[in-house]
Amino acid sequence: MYFRKKSTEDLPHEETAIWSCNTAGCKGWIRDNFAFENLPTCHLCLSPMVSGVRMLPLLANTNKDMKTLKQGTLIS
């Protein structure tokens, strides 16, 4: 059998708005268009997050405004 390494295409990158964790040791971050809250908290350490920008590959999000979607009902 012959195995040939597939040629990888370079994905286009663009500056993307993100939220990153404010804690020094935490590496948590999320794209802004995938966040459900206007001011999200880190899903790893529950600390507040700060906005920023990163060069990331293009990623399509079909739900344009996730922050206005109704979230599930809390079960107590």
PyMOL CGO cylinders between C-alpha atoms (Angstrom):
from pymol import cmd
from pymol.cgo import CYLINDER

trace = [
    CYLINDER, 0.00, 0.00, 0.00, 1.09, 3.52, -0.71, 0.3, 1, 1, 1, 1, 1, 1,
    CYLINDER, 1.09, 3.52, -0.71, 0.36, 6.36, 1.63, 0.3, 1, 1, 1, 1, 1, 1,
    CYLINDER, 0.36, 6.36, 1.63, 0.93, 9.88, 0.54, 0.3, 1, 1, 1, 1, 1, 1,
    CYLINDER, 0.93, 9.88, 0.54, 0.68, 12.83, 2.83, 0.3, 1, 1, 1, 1, 1, 1,
    CYLINDER, 0.68, 12.83, 2.83, -2.31, 14.91, 1.79, 0.3, 1, 1, 1, 1, 1, 1,
    CYLINDER, -2.31, 14.91, 1.79, -1.48, 18.46, 0.91, 0.3, 1, 1, 1, 1, 1, 1,
    CYLINDER, -1.48, 18.46, 0.91, -3.04, 20.82, 3.40, 0.3, 1, 1, 1, 1, 1, 1,
    CYLINDER, -3.04, 20.82, 3.40, -4.59, 24.03, 2.23, 0.3, 1, 1, 1, 1, 1, 1,
    CYLINDER, -4.59, 24.03, 2.23, -3.98, 27.22, 4.15, 0.3, 1, 1, 1, 1, 1, 1,
    CYLINDER, -3.98, 27.22, 4.15, -7.22, 28.37, 5.72, 0.3, 1, 1, 1, 1, 1, 1,
    CYLINDER, -7.22, 28.37, 5.72, -7.98, 32.08, 5.40, 0.3, 1, 1, 1, 1, 1, 1,
    CYLINDER, -7.98, 32.08, 5.40, -7.55, 33.94, 8.69, 0.3, 1, 1, 1, 1, 1, 1,
    CYLINDER, -7.55, 33.94, 8.69, -9.12, 37.19, 9.80, 0.3, 1, 1, 1, 1, 1, 1,
    CYLINDER, -9.12, 37.19, 9.80, -9.17, 39.31, 12.93, 0.3, 1, 1, 1, 1, 1, 1,
    CYLINDER, -9.17, 39.31, 12.93, -11.97, 37.96, 15.10, 0.3, 1, 1, 1, 1, 1, 1,
    CYLINDER, -11.97, 37.96, 15.10, -13.52, 39.48, 18.22, 0.3, 1, 1, 1, 1, 1, 1,
    CYLINDER, -13.52, 39.48, 18.22, -13.09, 37.16, 21.21, 0.3, 1, 1, 1, 1, 1, 1,
    CYLINDER, -13.09, 37.16, 21.21, -13.59, 37.02, 24.95, 0.3, 1, 1, 1, 1, 1, 1,
    CYLINDER, -13.59, 37.02, 24.95, -10.61, 35.74, 26.96, 0.3, 1, 1, 1, 1, 1, 1,
    CYLINDER, -10.61, 35.74, 26.96, -10.38, 34.85, 30.63, 0.3, 1, 1, 1, 1, 1, 1,
    CYLINDER, -10.38, 34.85, 30.63, -9.08, 37.54, 32.97, 0.3, 1, 1, 1, 1, 1, 1,
    CYLINDER, -9.08, 37.54, 32.97, -7.35, 35.04, 35.32, 0.3, 1, 1, 1, 1, 1, 1,
    CYLINDER, -7.35, 35.04, 35.32, -3.57, 34.74, 34.84, 0.3, 1, 1, 1, 1, 1, 1,
    CYLINDER, -3.57, 34.74, 34.84, -3.33, 30.92, 34.79, 0.3, 1, 1, 1, 1, 1, 1,
    CYLINDER, -3.33, 30.92, 34.79, -6.49, 30.23, 32.79, 0.3, 1, 1, 1, 1, 1, 1,
    CYLINDER, -6.49, 30.23, 32.79, -6.44, 29.77, 29.01, 0.3, 1, 1, 1, 1, 1, 1,
    CYLINDER, -6.44, 29.77, 29.01, -10.22, 29.97, 28.45, 0.3, 1, 1, 1, 1, 1, 1,
    CYLINDER, -10.22, 29.97, 28.45, -11.55, 32.00, 25.50, 0.3, 1, 1, 1, 1, 1, 1,
    CYLINDER, -11.55, 32.00, 25.50, -14.56, 32.08, 23.17, 0.3, 1, 1, 1, 1, 1, 1,
    CYLINDER, -14.56, 32.08, 23.17, -15.44, 33.81, 19.90, 0.3, 1, 1, 1, 1, 1, 1,
    CYLINDER, -15.44, 33.81, 19.90, -17.78, 36.75, 20.44, 0.3, 1, 1, 1, 1, 1, 1,
    CYLINDER, -17.78, 36.75, 20.44, -20.32, 35.50, 17.90, 0.3, 1, 1, 1, 1, 1, 1,
    CYLINDER, -20.32, 35.50, 17.90, -20.57, 32.17, 19.77, 0.3, 1, 1, 1, 1, 1, 1,
    CYLINDER, -20.57, 32.17, 19.77, -21.11, 33.74, 23.23, 0.3, 1, 1, 1, 1, 1, 1,
    CYLINDER, -21.11, 33.74, 23.23, -24.61, 33.64, 24.71, 0.3, 1, 1, 1, 1, 1, 1,
    CYLINDER, -24.61, 33.64, 24.71, -24.10, 36.60, 27.06, 0.3, 1, 1, 1, 1, 1, 1,
    CYLINDER, -24.10, 36.60, 27.06, -23.09, 40.22, 26.51, 0.3, 1, 1, 1, 1, 1, 1,
    CYLINDER, -23.09, 40.22, 26.51, -20.48, 39.88, 29.26, 0.3, 1, 1, 1, 1, 1, 1,
    CYLINDER, -20.48, 39.88, 29.26, -19.64, 36.15, 29.51, 0.3, 1, 1, 1, 1, 1, 1,
    CYLINDER, -19.64, 36.15, 29.51, -17.89, 34.35, 32.35, 0.3, 1, 1, 1, 1, 1, 1,
    CYLINDER, -17.89, 34.35, 32.35, -15.14, 31.79, 31.79, 0.3, 1, 1, 1, 1, 1, 1,
    CYLINDER, -15.14, 31.79, 31.79, -16.51, 28.27, 31.43, 0.3, 1, 1, 1, 1, 1, 1,
    CYLINDER, -16.51, 28.27, 31.43, -13.34, 26.84, 33.01, 0.3, 1, 1, 1, 1, 1, 1,
    CYLINDER, -13.34, 26.84, 33.01, -12.88, 28.97, 36.16, 0.3, 1, 1, 1, 1, 1, 1,
    CYLINDER, -12.88, 28.97, 36.16, -16.04, 31.15, 36.24, 0.3, 1, 1, 1, 1, 1, 1,
    CYLINDER, -16.04, 31.15, 36.24, -14.00, 34.39, 36.26, 0.3, 1, 1, 1, 1, 1, 1,
    CYLINDER, -14.00, 34.39, 36.26, -15.01, 37.49, 34.28, 0.3, 1, 1, 1, 1, 1, 1,
    CYLINDER, -15.01, 37.49, 34.28, -13.78, 37.71, 30.69, 0.3, 1, 1, 1, 1, 1, 1,
    CYLINDER, -13.78, 37.71, 30.69, -12.33, 40.65, 28.75, 0.3, 1, 1, 1, 1, 1, 1,
    CYLINDER, -12.33, 40.65, 28.75, -12.82, 41.39, 25.07, 0.3, 1, 1, 1, 1, 1, 1,
    CYLINDER, -12.82, 41.39, 25.07, -9.98, 41.20, 22.60, 0.3, 1, 1, 1, 1, 1, 1,
    CYLINDER, -9.98, 41.20, 22.60, -9.01, 40.30, 19.03, 0.3, 1, 1, 1, 1, 1, 1,
    CYLINDER, -9.01, 40.30, 19.03, -7.20, 37.26, 17.57, 0.3, 1, 1, 1, 1, 1, 1,
    CYLINDER, -7.20, 37.26, 17.57, -6.23, 36.10, 14.10, 0.3, 1, 1, 1, 1, 1, 1,
    CYLINDER, -6.23, 36.10, 14.10, -8.39, 32.98, 13.66, 0.3, 1, 1, 1, 1, 1, 1,
    CYLINDER, -8.39, 32.98, 13.66, -9.55, 30.86, 10.72, 0.3, 1, 1, 1, 1, 1, 1,
    CYLINDER, -9.55, 30.86, 10.72, -12.89, 31.85, 9.24, 0.3, 1, 1, 1, 1, 1, 1,
    CYLINDER, -12.89, 31.85, 9.24, -15.76, 29.96, 10.84, 0.3, 1, 1, 1, 1, 1, 1,
    CYLINDER, -15.76, 29.96, 10.84, -19.38, 30.34, 9.77, 0.3, 1, 1, 1, 1, 1, 1,
    CYLINDER, -19.38, 30.34, 9.77, -22.01, 30.73, 12.48, 0.3, 1, 1, 1, 1, 1, 1,
    CYLINDER, -22.01, 30.73, 12.48, -25.53, 30.27, 11.12, 0.3, 1, 1, 1, 1, 1, 1,
    CYLINDER, -25.53, 30.27, 11.12, -27.11, 31.71, 14.28, 0.3, 1, 1, 1, 1, 1, 1,
    CYLINDER, -27.11, 31.71, 14.28, -26.25, 35.35, 13.73, 0.3, 1, 1, 1, 1, 1, 1,
    CYLINDER, -26.25, 35.35, 13.73, -27.28, 36.73, 17.12, 0.3, 1, 1, 1, 1, 1, 1,
    CYLINDER, -27.28, 36.73, 17.12, -26.84, 34.08, 19.81, 0.3, 1, 1, 1, 1, 1, 1,
    CYLINDER, -26.84, 34.08, 19.81, -27.16, 36.64, 22.62, 0.3, 1, 1, 1, 1, 1, 1,
    CYLINDER, -27.16, 36.64, 22.62, -30.85, 37.27, 21.87, 0.3, 1, 1, 1, 1, 1, 1,
    CYLINDER, -30.85, 37.27, 21.87, -31.83, 33.58, 21.78, 0.3, 1, 1, 1, 1, 1, 1,
    CYLINDER, -31.83, 33.58, 21.78, -33.83, 32.43, 24.77, 0.3, 1, 1, 1, 1, 1, 1,
    CYLINDER, -33.83, 32.43, 24.77, -31.87, 30.18, 27.06, 0.3, 1, 1, 1, 1, 1, 1,
    CYLINDER, -31.87, 30.18, 27.06, -33.32, 27.06, 28.59, 0.3, 1, 1, 1, 1, 1, 1,
    CYLINDER, -33.32, 27.06, 28.59, -35.44, 27.08, 31.71, 0.3, 1, 1, 1, 1, 1, 1,
    CYLINDER, -35.44, 27.08, 31.71, -33.55, 26.62, 34.97, 0.3, 1, 1, 1, 1, 1, 1,
    CYLINDER, -33.55, 26.62, 34.97, -34.45, 23.46, 36.89, 0.3, 1, 1, 1, 1, 1, 1,
    CYLINDER, -34.45, 23.46, 36.89, -34.20, 23.82, 40.64, 0.3, 1, 1, 1, 1, 1, 1,
]
cmd.load_cgo(trace, "trace")
